[in-house]
Amino acid sequence: MAVNLGGVALGVAIVLVYLLRWVLKEKRQPAALIPFVLAHLYGMLAALAALGTWSALGAGTWVALWAANVAGYTALVWGVGGSAPDVTRAHQLALTPGGYVIVFLLTAVLLALWKWAPRVPNAKLFAGVFSGIAVALSGNVAGVAAVPLGSSANMLGALFTQAFA
């Protein structure tokens, strides 16, 4: 699936809103920003791992990216009179089997936080994941940042595989 400029703009807008919230409402406390940042990184990794696959995570990331594209396109074209061209990276990083293990483990952690972490707002986790998915496939800085993230998952997955295989 491709990402358009509107989808990326929406993902970046969410990041900006949460940064302003962190500065103005949460008084720059690092602990308040950590859940959003980690959820954002997870969203980027989930998009790299699952987009285009026949899986529950693939379907979820496809729906999130589709929603970001539609909402962003609407905001750019109908909201401010711009355009929303395709900005998808030419080559996406493929994860190894061990990298997919890491994505699975991080998914379990995210779901546990969603369910049992009362001090972490679920909206912050959702916004982080959504914005991460929206920007991960782009050709801009956020898309480029997804490459080391995927490579790190592959490396940790290789260590996991060596430890348990």
Rosetta blueprint (number, residue, H / E / L):
1 M L
2 A L
3 V L
4 N E
5 L H
6 G H
7 G H
8 V H
9 A H
10 L H
11 G H
12 V H
13 A H
14 I H
15 V H
16 L H
17 V H
18 Y H
19 L H
20 L H
21 R H
22 W H
23 V H
24 L H
25 K L
26 E L
27 K L
28 R L
29 Q L
30 P H
31 A H
32 A H
33 L H
34 I H
35 P H
36 F H
37 V H
38 L H
39 A H
40 H H
41 L H
42 Y H
43 G H
44 M H
45 L H
46 A H
47 A H
48 L H
49 A H
50 A H
51 L L
52 G L
53 T L
54 W L
55 S L
56 A H
57 L H
58 G H
59 A H
60 G H
61 T H
62 W H
63 V H
64 A H
65 L H
66 W H
67 A H
68 A H
69 N H
70 V H
71 A H
72 G H
73 Y H
74 T H
75 A H
76 L H
77 V H
78 W H
79 G H
80 V L
81 G L
82 G L
83 S L
84 A L
85 P L
86 D E
87 V L
88 T E
89 R L
90 A L
91 H L
92 Q L
93 L L
94 A L
95 L L
96 T L
97 P H
98 G H
99 G H
100 Y H
101 V H
102 I H
103 V H
104 F H
105 L H
106 L H
107 T H
108 A H
109 V H
110 L H
111 L H
112 A H
113 L H
114 W H
115 K H
116 W H
117 A L
118 P L
119 R L
120 V L
121 P L
122 N H
123 A H
124 K H
125 L H
126 F H
127 A H
128 G H
129 V H
130 F H
131 S H
132 G H
133 I H
134 A H
135 V H
136 A H
137 L L
138 S E
139 G L
140 N L
141 V H
142 A H
143 G H
144 V H
145 A H
146 A H
147 V H
148 P H
149 L H
150 G H
151 S H
152 S H
153 A H
154 N H
155 M H
156 L H
157 G H
158 A H
159 L H
160 F H
161 T H
162 Q H
163 A H
164 F H
165 A L
